[in-house]
C-alpha cells in the first residue's frame, strides 16, 4: 500500500484568515502509484458488452416463451423473407408500385365511377393466375360478369367467386380462405357495397351510425398476420364520396371509415383520362380509355409516384409499341433518358446511342431487339 501524509497542524480545524469565508482544507498528499487512470472508451465497451449480454438473455427468454407468440430478434437473425411481387403488363404502374403488386399485403384502390378499377383488378387476377397463383373475387356489388372478364385473360375454371351477404360474412369467409394457405389473391368489390347485419336488420328510417366503420376497424387487423404468413394479398376496391362542409383541401372521402387507409400498405387512386378514349375502326364506339394512377401511400416503395396505362374493353393485349411508349415516359422521368432540348431526347448506354425525337427513339427500340432488352433491363432495375 502507498503512504498518505497529512499535515497534523491543520487536522480537525483548518486555518482561517480575515476576509476569507472558507477554511483552508487539510493538505493530503497521494503517492503516484495510487493514481488509477480509466480509459472512457474501455469503460463504454465494457458497459455495452454487459448490455448486449443482458439483451441476448432477454431475447432468448422471449423467443423460448410458450405464452408469447411471434419472434423478436436482430435483423440478420430474423427469419424475414424478401418481399415478392407480381408484375403487371403496365410498366408505369410497376414502377409506381416499386416493381409490381406485393404479396401478403393489404391494398386499397379507389376512384370515381367507370375509372377502370374493376378492369384493372381483372388484369391483376389474370397476371396472378399466369404465375400459378389462385385468386378469389368477392362480388359484394353483384355485378361480376365472368365471360366479360374472361376476355382479359381470367381463367374462370380456377377462379373462386364469393357472394357473401354482409360485411361480417365477407370477413369470416376471407379469414377461412387466407388461413387455408391455398388462396393468394382476394379482390373485394367493393367496400362501399358492404352492409352490416345491423344495417340489414333495420329499416330505411332507422339510422346505423358508422356500423361498417366499426366492422372494418375490428376485422382488418385480424387479417394482417395471416396475410403475411400465407403471402395472400387483399385488394379492396373502394368508391369516393364528397365530404360536405369542407371548404379548403381535399373534400373527397372513401366509405368504410378511416381504418382501411391506415392498415393498407398501398393506396392507389385511379382517374379516367377523358381525352384518351380509343374508338373502334369505324370511329364510333369506344373500345378503351387511358387511366391515370397515383400512389397515395406506399410502405413497400417511395410513395407519390404517378403513371398512366391503357385499358381496352375487348381485352386485347397491350402491344409492344404501347409498352415501349410507357417505358419511354418512365425513363424520361427517372433520368435514364436525358432531354438536351425541348424536342430532342438522348439515350447512351452499352455502346448504344440514340438522339432525336420520341417517335424516332421508339422506332429504334422496335427495330433493335438487343437495344430494347438492354433498355428495358435498365429501366426495371432503376
C-alpha positions as CSV (number, residue, x, y, z in Angstrom):
1,X,0.0,0.0,0.0
2,X,1.1,3.6,-0.6
3,X,1.6,6.2,2.1
4,X,-0.6,9.2,2.8
5,X,0.9,12.1,4.7
6,X,-1.3,14.6,6.5
7,X,-0.2,17.9,7.9
8,X,-1.1,17.4,11.6
9,X,-1.3,21.1,12.4
10,X,-4.4,21.5,10.3
11,X,-6.2,18.3,11.2
12,X,-9.7,19.0,12.6
13,X,-9.7,22.7,12.4
14,X,-8.1,24.0,9.2
15,X,-6.8,27.6,9.0
16,X,-8.8,30.7,8.6
17,X,-7.7,34.2,7.7
18,X,-9.6,37.5,7.8
19,X,-11.6,38.3,4.6
20,X,-11.8,34.6,3.8
21,X,-15.2,32.8,4.1
22,X,-13.7,29.3,3.8
23,X,-11.3,27.5,5.9
24,X,-8.2,26.1,4.3
25,X,-8.6,22.3,3.9
26,X,-6.1,19.9,5.3
27,X,-3.2,19.1,3.0
28,X,-3.4,15.5,1.7
29,X,-0.6,14.0,-0.4
30,X,-1.1,10.9,-2.7
31,X,1.8,8.9,-3.9
32,X,1.9,8.4,-7.8
33,X,1.3,4.7,-7.6
34,X,-2.2,5.2,-6.1
35,X,-3.5,7.2,-9.1
36,X,-5.6,4.9,-11.5
37,X,-6.4,6.3,-14.9
38,X,-9.5,4.7,-16.6
39,X,-9.9,4.9,-20.4
40,X,-13.5,6.1,-21.1
41,X,-13.6,4.1,-24.3
42,X,-12.8,0.9,-22.5
43,X,-15.4,1.6,-19.9
44,X,-18.1,2.2,-22.6
45,X,-17.2,-1.0,-24.4
46,X,-17.4,-3.0,-21.2
47,X,-20.8,-1.4,-20.4
48,X,-22.0,-2.1,-24.0
49,X,-20.9,-5.8,-23.7
50,X,-22.8,-6.2,-20.4
51,X,-25.9,-4.6,-22.0
52,X,-25.7,-6.8,-25.1
53,X,-25.3,-9.9,-22.9
54,X,-28.5,-8.8,-21.0
55,X,-30.3,-8.2,-24.3
56,X,-29.4,-11.6,-25.6
57,X,-30.7,-13.2,-22.5
58,X,-34.0,-11.2,-22.8
59,X,-34.4,-12.2,-26.5
60,X,-33.8,-15.9,-25.7
61,X,-36.4,-15.7,-22.9
62,X,-39.0,-14.0,-25.3
63,X,-38.4,-16.5,-28.1
64,X,-38.5,-19.6,-25.9
65,X,-41.6,-18.4,-24.0
66,X,-44.7,-20.5,-24.5
67,X,-47.1,-17.7,-23.8
68,X,-45.6,-15.1,-26.2
69,X,-46.2,-15.9,-29.9
70,X,-44.1,-14.4,-32.6
71,X,-40.3,-13.8,-32.9
72,X,-38.2,-10.9,-31.7
73,X,-34.6,-10.8,-32.8
74,X,-31.9,-8.8,-34.6
75,X,-32.4,-8.4,-38.3
76,X,-29.6,-10.7,-39.5
77,X,-31.0,-13.5,-37.4
78,X,-34.7,-12.6,-38.1
79,X,-36.5,-15.1,-40.4
80,X,-37.5,-12.4,-42.8
81,X,-38.5,-13.4,-46.3
82,X,-37.8,-10.9,-49.1
83,X,-41.0,-9.2,-50.5
84,X,-42.3,-11.0,-53.6
85,X,-44.1,-9.1,-56.3
86,X,-46.2,-10.0,-59.4
87,X,-45.5,-7.7,-62.3
88,X,-48.4,-6.3,-64.3
89,X,-48.4,-5.6,-68.1
90,X,-48.2,-1.9,-67.3
91,X,-44.6,-0.6,-67.0
92,X,-45.6,2.7,-65.5
93,X,-47.8,1.0,-62.9
94,X,-45.0,-1.4,-61.9
95,X,-42.6,1.5,-61.5
96,X,-45.1,3.5,-59.4
97,X,-45.7,0.5,-57.1
98,X,-42.0,-0.4,-56.8
99,X,-41.9,-3.4,-59.0
100,X,-45.4,-4.8,-59.1
101,X,-48.2,-6.0,-56.8
102,X,-46.6,-7.2,-53.5
103,X,-47.7,-10.5,-51.9
104,X,-49.0,-10.7,-48.4
105,X,-50.2,-7.1,-48.2
106,X,-53.5,-5.1,-48.0
107,X,-54.1,-2.7,-50.9
108,X,-56.9,-0.2,-51.5
109,X,-57.8,1.0,-55.0
110,X,-60.3,3.9,-55.2
111,X,-61.6,6.3,-57.7
112,X,-64.7,7.6,-59.5
113,X,-67.2,5.5,-61.4
114,X,-66.0,4.0,-64.7
115,X,-62.4,4.9,-64.0
116,X,-61.2,1.3,-64.6
117,X,-60.9,-0.1,-61.0
118,X,-62.6,-3.4,-61.7
119,X,-60.9,-3.9,-65.1
120,X,-57.6,-3.2,-63.5
121,X,-58.2,-5.8,-60.9
122,X,-59.3,-8.3,-63.6
123,X,-55.9,-7.7,-65.3
124,X,-54.3,-8.3,-61.9
125,X,-56.1,-11.6,-61.5
126,X,-55.0,-12.7,-64.9
127,X,-51.3,-12.0,-64.1
128,X,-51.6,-13.8,-60.8
129,X,-53.1,-16.8,-62.5
130,X,-50.3,-16.8,-65.1
131,X,-47.8,-17.0,-62.2
132,X,-49.6,-20.2,-61.0
133,X,-51.4,-18.4,-58.1
134,X,-55.1,-18.9,-57.1
135,X,-57.5,-16.0,-56.9
136,X,-60.8,-15.2,-55.3
137,X,-63.3,-12.5,-56.2
138,X,-65.7,-11.3,-53.5
139,X,-68.6,-9.8,-55.5
140,X,-70.3,-7.6,-53.0
141,X,-71.9,-5.4,-55.7
142,X,-73.4,-8.4,-57.6
143,X,-72.1,-7.1,-60.9
144,X,-69.5,-9.6,-61.9
145,X,-69.7,-10.8,-65.5
146,X,-67.3,-13.8,-65.7
147,X,-67.5,-14.0,-69.5
148,X,-66.5,-10.3,-69.8
149,X,-63.6,-10.8,-67.5
150,X,-62.5,-13.9,-69.5
151,X,-61.6,-11.6,-72.3
152,X,-59.0,-10.0,-70.0
153,X,-57.2,-13.3,-69.6
154,X,-59.0,-14.5,-66.4
155,X,-59.2,-18.3,-66.1
156,X,-62.7,-18.9,-64.9
157,X,-62.1,-22.6,-64.2
158,X,-59.6,-21.6,-61.5
159,X,-61.4,-18.5,-60.1
160,X,-63.2,-18.6,-56.8
161,X,-66.3,-16.4,-56.7
162,X,-67.8,-15.4,-53.4
163,X,-71.1,-13.6,-52.8
164,X,-71.4,-13.0,-49.0
165,X,-74.5,-11.2,-47.8
166,X,-73.0,-9.0,-45.1
167,X,-69.6,-7.5,-44.2
168,X,-69.3,-9.9,-41.3
169,X,-69.8,-12.8,-43.7
170,X,-67.2,-11.4,-46.1
171,X,-64.5,-11.1,-43.4
172,X,-65.3,-14.5,-42.0
173,X,-65.0,-16.0,-45.5
174,X,-61.7,-14.3,-46.1
175,X,-60.3,-15.4,-42.8
176,X,-61.0,-19.0,-43.6
177,X,-59.6,-18.8,-47.1
178,X,-56.4,-17.0,-46.0
179,X,-55.7,-19.3,-43.2
180,X,-56.1,-22.3,-45.5
181,X,-53.0,-21.1,-47.3
182,X,-54.5,-22.1,-50.7
183,X,-55.5,-18.6,-51.9
184,X,-53.0,-16.0,-53.0
185,X,-55.2,-13.0,-54.0
186,X,-58.6,-11.8,-52.9
187,X,-60.5,-9.0,-54.6
188,X,-63.2,-7.3,-52.6
189,X,-65.6,-5.4,-54.9
190,X,-66.4,-3.2,-53.2
191,X,-66.1,-1.7,-49.7
192,X,-68.9,0.8,-50.4
193,X,-71.3,-2.1,-51.3
194,X,-70.8,-3.8,-47.9
195,X,-73.7,-3.7,-45.4
196,X,-73.5,-5.0,-41.9
197,X,-76.0,-7.3,-40.1
198,X,-77.2,-4.3,-38.1
199,X,-78.0,-2.3,-41.3
200,X,-79.7,-5.3,-42.9
201,X,-82.0,-5.8,-39.8
202,X,-83.2,-2.2,-39.7
203,X,-85.5,-0.2,-42.0
204,X,-84.5,2.8,-44.1
205,X,-85.8,5.1,-41.4
206,X,-83.7,3.6,-38.7
207,X,-80.1,5.1,-38.6
208,X,-77.0,3.0,-38.1
209,X,-74.1,5.3,-37.4
210,X,-70.7,4.1,-38.5
211,X,-71.6,0.4,-38.3
212,X,-69.4,-0.6,-41.3
213,X,-66.5,1.5,-39.9
214,X,-66.6,-0.4,-36.7
215,X,-66.5,-3.7,-38.5
216,X,-63.6,-2.6,-40.7
217,X,-61.7,-1.3,-37.8
218,X,-62.0,-4.6,-35.9
219,X,-61.7,-7.1,-38.7
220,X,-58.9,-5.8,-40.9
221,X,-56.2,-6.0,-38.2
222,X,-57.1,-9.7,-37.7
223,X,-56.2,-10.4,-41.3
224,X,-52.8,-8.8,-41.4
225,X,-50.8,-11.6,-39.8
226,X,-52.5,-14.4,-41.7
227,X,-51.9,-12.5,-45.0
228,X,-48.2,-12.1,-44.2
229,X,-47.8,-15.7,-43.2
230,X,-49.6,-17.1,-46.2
231,X,-48.4,-14.5,-48.8
232,X,-52.0,-13.6,-49.6
233,X,-52.8,-10.2,-51.0
234,X,-56.2,-8.5,-50.4
235,X,-57.2,-5.7,-52.8
236,X,-60.2,-3.6,-51.6
237,X,-61.9,-1.7,-54.3
238,X,-63.5,1.5,-52.9
239,X,-65.5,4.4,-54.2
240,X,-65.3,8.1,-53.3
241,X,-67.8,10.5,-51.6
242,X,-68.0,14.2,-51.1
243,X,-67.3,15.4,-47.6
244,X,-69.9,18.0,-47.2
245,X,-68.8,21.2,-45.4
246,X,-65.1,21.1,-46.4
247,X,-64.2,24.4,-47.9
248,X,-60.4,24.0,-48.1
249,X,-58.3,21.0,-49.0
250,X,-59.5,17.7,-50.4
251,X,-63.2,17.1,-50.0
252,X,-63.2,13.5,-51.2
253,X,-63.5,10.7,-48.7
254,X,-63.8,6.9,-49.1
255,X,-66.6,4.8,-47.5
256,X,-65.9,2.4,-44.6
257,X,-64.2,4.7,-42.2
258,X,-60.5,5.5,-41.8
259,X,-59.2,2.1,-40.7
260,X,-58.5,0.8,-44.2
261,X,-56.4,3.8,-45.2
262,X,-54.2,3.2,-42.1
263,X,-53.9,-0.6,-42.4
264,X,-53.3,-0.7,-46.2
265,X,-49.7,-0.9,-47.3
266,X,-50.6,0.7,-50.6
267,X,-53.4,3.1,-51.6
268,X,-53.9,3.9,-55.3
269,X,-56.2,6.4,-56.9
270,X,-57.4,5.8,-60.4
271,X,-58.7,8.5,-62.6
272,X,-60.1,8.3,-66.1
273,X,-58.4,10.3,-68.9
274,X,-61.3,11.6,-70.9
275,X,-59.1,12.9,-73.7
276,X,-57.6,9.4,-74.4
277,X,-60.7,7.5,-75.4
278,X,-59.9,4.9,-78.1
279,X,-62.5,4.4,-80.8
280,X,-63.1,1.4,-83.0
281,X,-62.1,1.1,-86.7
282,X,-65.3,2.9,-87.7
283,X,-64.5,5.8,-85.3
284,X,-67.9,5.5,-83.4
285,X,-67.8,3.2,-80.4
286,X,-65.2,3.5,-77.7
287,X,-63.1,0.4,-77.1
288,X,-60.8,1.7,-74.4
289,X,-59.6,4.6,-72.4
290,X,-56.5,5.8,-70.6
291,X,-56.1,5.8,-66.9
292,X,-54.0,8.0,-64.6
293,X,-52.7,6.3,-61.5
294,X,-51.4,8.0,-58.4
295,X,-49.9,6.0,-55.5
296,X,-51.1,8.0,-52.4
297,X,-49.5,5.7,-49.9
298,X,-46.8,3.0,-50.2
299,X,-45.0,1.2,-47.5
300,X,-43.0,-1.0,-49.9
301,X,-41.5,1.7,-52.2
302,X,-41.3,5.5,-52.3
303,X,-44.9,6.9,-52.3
304,X,-46.3,9.7,-54.5
305,X,-45.3,8.2,-57.9
306,X,-47.7,8.5,-60.8
307,X,-48.2,6.6,-64.0
308,X,-50.6,6.0,-67.0
309,X,-51.9,2.9,-68.7
310,X,-54.5,1.9,-71.3
311,X,-57.5,-0.3,-70.7
312,X,-59.2,-1.9,-73.7
313,X,-62.8,-3.2,-73.2
314,X,-62.3,-6.1,-75.6
315,X,-59.4,-7.4,-73.6
316,X,-56.8,-7.0,-76.3
317,X,-53.2,-7.5,-75.2
318,X,-51.0,-4.5,-74.7
319,X,-48.9,-4.1,-77.9
320,X,-45.1,-3.8,-77.8
321,X,-45.4,-0.3,-79.1
322,X,-47.7,0.7,-76.2
323,X,-45.3,-0.9,-73.7
324,X,-42.3,0.9,-75.1
325,X,-44.2,4.2,-75.1
326,X,-44.9,3.7,-71.4
327,X,-41.3,2.7,-70.8
328,X,-40.1,5.8,-72.6
329,X,-42.1,8.1,-70.3
330,X,-40.8,6.4,-67.2
331,X,-37.2,6.6,-68.5
332,X,-37.6,10.3,-69.0
333,X,-39.0,10.9,-65.5
334,X,-36.2,8.8,-63.9
335,X,-33.4,10.4,-65.9
336,X,-32.4,7.3,-67.9
337,X,-33.2,9.3,-71.0
338,X,-31.9,12.9,-70.9
339,X,-33.5,15.8,-72.7
340,X,-31.0,18.3,-74.1
341,X,-33.7,20.3,-75.8
342,X,-37.5,20.5,-75.8
343,X,-37.9,18.1,-78.7
344,X,-34.7,16.1,-78.5
345,X,-34.0,13.1,-76.3
346,X,-30.7,11.3,-75.7
347,X,-30.0,7.8,-74.6
348,X,-26.5,6.4,-74.2
349,X,-25.7,3.0,-72.7
350,X,-24.0,-0.2,-73.5
351,X,-22.5,1.1,-76.7
352,X,-25.9,2.3,-78.0
353,X,-26.5,6.0,-78.7
354,X,-29.8,7.4,-79.9
355,X,-30.6,11.1,-80.2
356,X,-33.8,12.5,-81.7
357,X,-37.5,12.7,-81.2
358,X,-39.7,10.5,-79.2
359,X,-41.1,8.6,-82.2
360,X,-37.6,8.1,-83.6
361,X,-36.4,6.6,-80.3
362,X,-39.4,4.2,-80.1
363,X,-38.9,3.1,-83.7
364,X,-35.3,2.3,-82.9
365,X,-36.4,0.2,-80.0
366,X,-38.9,-1.7,-82.2
367,X,-36.2,-2.5,-84.8
368,X,-33.2,-3.3,-82.5
369,X,-34.1,-6.2,-80.1
370,X,-30.7,-6.1,-78.4
371,X,-31.0,-2.5,-77.6
372,X,-34.6,-3.0,-76.5
373,X,-33.7,-5.7,-74.0
374,X,-30.9,-3.5,-72.6
375,X,-33.2,-0.6,-72.2
376,X,-36.0,-2.5,-70.5
377,X,-33.5,-4.2,-68.2
378,X,-32.0,-0.9,-67.1
379,X,-35.5,0.6,-66.6
380,X,-36.6,-2.4,-64.5
381,X,-33.5,-2.1,-62.3
382,X,-33.9,1.6,-61.8
